[in-house]
Amino acid sequence: MPFSQNNILLFTVLTIGITFILSAVFNSILLKFSQTLGVRNQQANQKQIRWSPSARPSIGGISFFVIFLITFIILNFIDHLLPLNYSSLKIIGIFVVCTLAFLMGLADDAYNTQPLLKFIAQLICGLILYFTGTKINIFTVEAFNFGLTVFWVVGFMNSINMLDNMDAITTIVSIVILLFVIFLNINLNLILSPVPILSLGLLGALLGFLVYNWHPAKMFMGDTGSQFLGAFLSVVGIDYCWNSFTLVNNSWFSVNPVLQGFLSIALVFILPITDTITVSINRIKRGQSPFVGGKDHTTHHLFFKGLTEKELPSYFVE
């Protein structure tokens, strides 16, 4: 048997280590040959409000997607050695959605696309995931599952995009979420499954990117990265939080699946969710669009309270 209990940890460490090195090297190459690639012209785009006073290349998301593709190759190699017994349609759906999110983010970084086009692309992502098997299953009425699945995917893609407002914040939050998924699956002996394996690769990609995204950042992930991360992490949320009652003998906690799903999501995704909700409510109260950037996020308020930009990422880890 190619994989046993004794070498699961070794596989985990090697996958993260290899993808970390690849990510760090790839981002270094991108940074060297991208003096203007992905850098927004703030004078030409008055609606785009960034915290950083200086422009940086928004290209980190490219490395996420490259590592994602490499991890897919690893996934298929493992499947040939040790059949993983997963739904091919579901994995194809995840691949298509992540690719669509990446391309939509790339277009937005390059051409500053209209919010409506981004919303349509996000809506398509939600529909694809639902109809390929990645869906929330907490209600007995399927229409409710459908509506919540699409709402979750669209909402979380926007949430991660909005959270990407200061150096390393979104990177750190995403790393913490992926660590939860990885430790959970190691504990349940389910790490050799498609989404956990992809999570290992993406964790390595984020750690490699963090080298260049820690304050003072040399590069940003851009919409290319935040839309891709939002799509993939929405899948993680569906499989390991919304549907957490299915993980162990149909009951992780002895509570109602609906309540359990909301509690799990609230615990694991608390920062992006609360930040999005509070920012959106405050902007609507002021008569502003919640989709136009501003310096009114949770991270900004913490900065105004005395935390430095260098201390903020560490604050969210602690």
N, C-alpha and C positions, 0 to 999 in steps of 0.2 A: 504494500500500500504506500503510495508516494508521500502521503501526508498522514501523520499520526499526532496524538496528543503531545508528544514530546517535542515536535518541531514546529508547532503552531506559532509559538512565541518568536522563534527564529525567523519564520516566514514574515511575521508582522514587522519585526525590526528591520529585516532586509528590505522589504517593500518600501517602508517609510524612508529608510536610509538612501536607497537607490534613487527614489523619486525626489528626495531632498537635494541630492547632489545634482541630478539632472536639472531641476528647477533653478538652483543657484547658478549653474553654469549657463543655462539658456537665458535667464534674466540678465546676466552679466553681458552676454553677447547682444541681446536686444538693447540694453542701455548704451552700449558702445556705439551701435549703429543706428540710433534713433534720436538724434539731436532735436528733431522737430516732429517725428512720428508720434501721433496721438496727443500732442500738446495743444490744448485749446487756446484759441485767441480770445482772451477775456474781453478785449475792447469790442470785438465783433459780436460777442455773445453776452449781452448785458443780463440776460435771464439766468445764466449759469453763475451761481454764487459759490465760491470755494473759500474755505477757511484759510488755506495757505496763500500768502501774498505773492508767491512766485509760482510760475508754471512749471510743471514736471510732465514727462511723457506718461500718458495713460495707457500703458502697454502690458501691465502685469497679467491681465486676463488672458493674454495670448499663451503665456506659459501654463496657465491652469488647463486650458483646453488641450495643449500638446501633451501634457502629462496625463490628462484624462484619456486621450487616445492610446498612449503607451500602456496605461493600466488596463485598457480594454484588451490589448494584445496579451497581456499577462493573464487576464481573466480567461480568455479563450484557450491559452496554453494549459492552464490548470484544468479547465473543463475536459480537455483531451486526456489528461492524465488521471483525473478523478472526477467523474461526472457529478456536477453540482445540483442536478435535478431542479433547474429553475425554468420559469416560463420564458421562452425565447421572445414571445410577443411583448412581454413586460420590459425586458432588457432593451429590445429594439425601440420601444416607446421612450424609455429613459434616454437612450442615445440620441434619438431624433429631437427630443425636447431640449436637451442640453446643447445640442448643435444649433438649434434654432435660436435659443437664448443667446448663445455666443455670437452668432451672426448678427442678431438684432442689436446687441450691445456694441459690436464692432461698427455697425452702420451708424449708430448714434454717436459714438466717439468721433467718427470721421465726418459726419454730415449734420449732426445735431437734429435728429429726426423729430417730428411732431409727437407730443404725448399720446395722441390718438393711435398712431401707428404702433407705438410701444405697447399700448394697452391691447390692441388687436393681436399682436404677436404673443403677449402673455396669456391672453384668453385662449388662443390656439394651443399653447403649451398645456394649459389646464385640461382642455378637451382631449388632447392626445393622451395625456397620462391616464385620465379616467377610462377612456375606451380601450387602452392597452393593459389595464389591470392594476395600475397604481392609483388606488382610490381609497377614500375614507369609508370605513365599514362599521360605523358606530350606531347608525339608526336602522330601525326595521323598515322605514319607508325609504326606498332607494332614491327618490327624488331629492330627499334631504342630503343623502350622501353625495349625490351628484353636485348639488348646489354648493355644499361646503367644500368639496374637493376643488372645484374651479375657483371659488372665492379664496381658499387658502393659497393656491398656487399663484394667482394674480397678486394677492395681497402681500405674500411673502417676498415675491420678486421685487415689488416696489419697496418693501420694508428694508431689504438688504441694500438696495440702491440708495435709499435715503440715509441709511446708517453710515454709508461711506462718505463721511464729511471731515474726518481728521485722520492724521497719520496712524496707520496700523490698527485702528479700532475694529473695522469690519474683519480684517484678517484675524485678529485675536479672537473675536466672538465666533467666527467660523471654525477656528481651530478647537475651541472649547466644545462646540456642538459635535464636531467629528470625533473628538476624544471620548465623549459620552457614548457615541454609537460604537466605537471600536472596543472600549472596555466592556460595554454591555454584551456585545457579541462574543468576545473572548470568554466572558463569564458563562454565557449560555452555550459555549462550544459551537457557535454559528459563524465564526469569522470567515470560513471558507464558503461564503455566499456572495453573489454578485455585488450588492450594494455595499456591504462591509469592505470587500476588496477594493472597489472603486473609492471608498472613503479613505482607505489606507494611502492610495496613490494621491488623492487630493490633499490629504494632510501633509504629505511630503512636499507637494507643490506649494502649499501655503507657507510652510516653514522656510522653504527656499526663497520665496517671495518676500517673507518678513525681513530677511537680511537687508533688503533694499527699501522696504516700506516703513521700517521703524524710524521714529523721529530723530533727526530731520530726514524725511523721505527723499529718496532719489528718484522714485517712480510711484505712480498710482496704479491701481487695478483698472480704473475707468469703468464705464458701463459694460464694457466687454467682460470684465471680471465679475462685477456685482450682479449682472443679469444671469450669467452662467452659475455663479454661486447660489443665487436665489432659487434658480430652477432645481439644482441638485439638492440643496438643503431642504427644499419643499418636499422632495421625494423622501428624504431621511425622516422628516417630520411625520409624513403619512405612515411610513412603515414601522417606525420605532416609538412614536408618541401617540398619534391619533389612534392607531390600531394596536397599541401596546397590550391590550387585553388578550390578544391572540398569541403572545410570545411564549407563555408557559402555561400549558394545560388550560387554555382559554381564560385564564385569570391571573393577571400580574398582581392586582390588589383585589380584595373582596368588595369592590364597589361597582356601580353601574358603569357599563362601557362608555356611555356618553360623558359622565362626570370624569371618569378616568382619563379619557382622551383629552378633555379640556385641561385637567390638572397637569398631565404630562407635558402638554404643549406649553402651558404657562410656566412650568419649572425650567424646561430646557431652552425655550426661546424667549425668555422673559425680557431681555434687553431690547432686541429689535422690535418686538411687539409693543412694549410700553412706549418706546421712543416714537414709533410710527403713530400710535393712537394719540399721544399727548401733543405731538407736533401738528398732526392733522386737525385736531380739535381747536388748538390755539390759533392756527392760521385761518380756519373757517370763521372763528369768532371775530378775527380782525378783518374779515372780508377778503382774504387772500386765498389763492389756490394752494392746496396742500402739495401740489406737484412741482411748485417753483421753489428752488433752493433758498436757504436762509441760514442765519446763525442763531437758531433757536432750538437746537437739538440738546439731548441730555448731556452729551459730551461738552457742548459749548457752555452749558450752565455750570458743569463741574469745573471747567476752566475758569469761569468768572468767580467761582467760589474759592479759588486758590490753587487748584491742581495745575501743574505745568503740562505742556503737551507731551513731554517725555514721560511723565508719571501716569498719564491717563491710561495707556495700554496695560501697564502693570496693575492698575487699579481694578480693571475688569477681570484680570486673571485671578487676583486675590479675592 
